[in-house]
Amino acid sequence: MFSSCAAAIDLNGLRSIGPMTSFVKTGDAVTLTCADGSQVRITVMAPGLIRVRAAFLGALPGRDHSWAFEKTSWDVPRWNLAEEPDALRITTDEVEVAIHRSPLLIEFRDPKTHQAVSADQQPMRFDPKSGVVAAAKKLGFDEHFYGLGEKAAHLDKRRGQFSMWNSDTPGYQEGTDPIYQSIPFYIGWQHGAAYGIFFDNSYRTQFDFGASTQEYAAFSSEGGEMNYYFFQGPSIKKILSRYADLTGHMPMPPMWALGNQQSRYSYYPDSLAEEVVRKYRADDLPLDV
């Protein structure tokens, strides 16, 4: 039992995005128009970094902003678009993206072997009344999942379901969710190779790694955009490096922050904090913070 609070993702009551009817290629992207008026844009940001952004029942909004990004300008890498009878195929030096027309399914592949790394199990879904958006990826037989920030759960998140909604949760136990920190980024690992997905959405979001069904791993949000980034591996180091390029590299902390830090829930009154410091100094123990 991984989670006591996160809700399972039920896709049955959600509407599927329509099949692709046309597309337009620009310098760094392919914009798809669907039969129901929805739009999807696949952007090639780097050889191993692909963005998927969707607007349901209408065109993509002109405003495109994220509070999560450090880097907003990217040099367009070498890429190619091929049109096939039932699909479009985007190819870079590091990843191949197959976009199936009907139903609209997106599949990320190894460009050398053409084997699927991460693929839609069903089309992206939404609820036009509530604003819920969701995506479901095929769940590999031996696939494992890591990430999501601070979670009171096992390192491997497979068969778990989790909520992204920062909460002050003192006295939490294993399985309590959510707690203090939410990072909607995870790494999938299978057959010795890794990939990453970052779901850039600030609403309350859910992640389900096979807790509801063994058919798919899904992520959803109570509102906002369907907007996610796919990071091609195969190494975890490479994925994390590119993720840091996108969201920002951590600055080197000052020397004092690497020292011993004494902390507890509360010091009251101020004389208590002063007494703790005095005892440290009297016993010649290191104390920096």
C-alpha positions, 0 to 999 in steps of 0.5 A: 500500500503506497498511498493513503490519500491519492485518488486512482485515475479513472479514464472511463468517464473522460473523453478521448481527443479526436483523430488527426485530420491535418498537420503543419510543420514549422521550424521546430514543431509539428502542429496537429489539428484533430477532428474534434477541433483539438490541437496538439503540438509536438516540439523538438527542443533538443535531440533527446527532448520532445515537448507535447502540448495539447488544447482540447476542442480548440486551438492552442492558446497564444500564451505559453508560459511556465514558472518551472523553466530556467531555459526558454530558448533552445537551438533547434537540432537536426530533425526530420518529418516523414509522412506515412499512410497511418502516421507521421514520424519525427526523427532526431539523432536520439529519438524517433516519435511516431504519431498515429493518426486514428486513434491519435497515439504518440509513441517514443522509440529508439531511433536505431532499433525502432523499439518503443521506449514509451507509448500511449496506451490510449489517446489523451483524454479530457473532461470539457466540464470539469477541466480534467486532462489525462494521459496514459502510457503502456505499462511494461511487464518489467517497468519501474518508476522513480521520482516525484519528489518527496514521497513517503514510499518505496524508491520504486513507485510501481503499483503506487498512486500519488498526488501532487499537492504540497501539504504540511503533514507532520507525523506522516508515515509510510503511505501518507500522501501528499506531504511537503514537496511535489515534483511532477517528474518521473523516470521510467526504467526497463530493460536497462534503459531509462526515459523521463517525463515531466508533466508541467502543470501546477494544478492538483495532479495524480500519478498512477503507476499501475495501481488501478490497472496493469495496462497503463501508467497514467498522469492527470490534472484537475485543470490546466494544460496537457503539457509534458516533456519526454526525455530520452535516455538511455542513461539516468545521468543524461536525463537528469542533466537535460532536466536540469537544463530545462528547469535550472541547475542548482547553484553551489551552496555556501561553505557554511551550508555544508556544515552541521545544522542543528534543527528541531520543530521549535525553539521557544523562548529565544534563550533556549536556542542560545543555550543550545549554541552555548552547549555546543561551544562548551563541548567543542562540537561543530555547529554552523547553522 
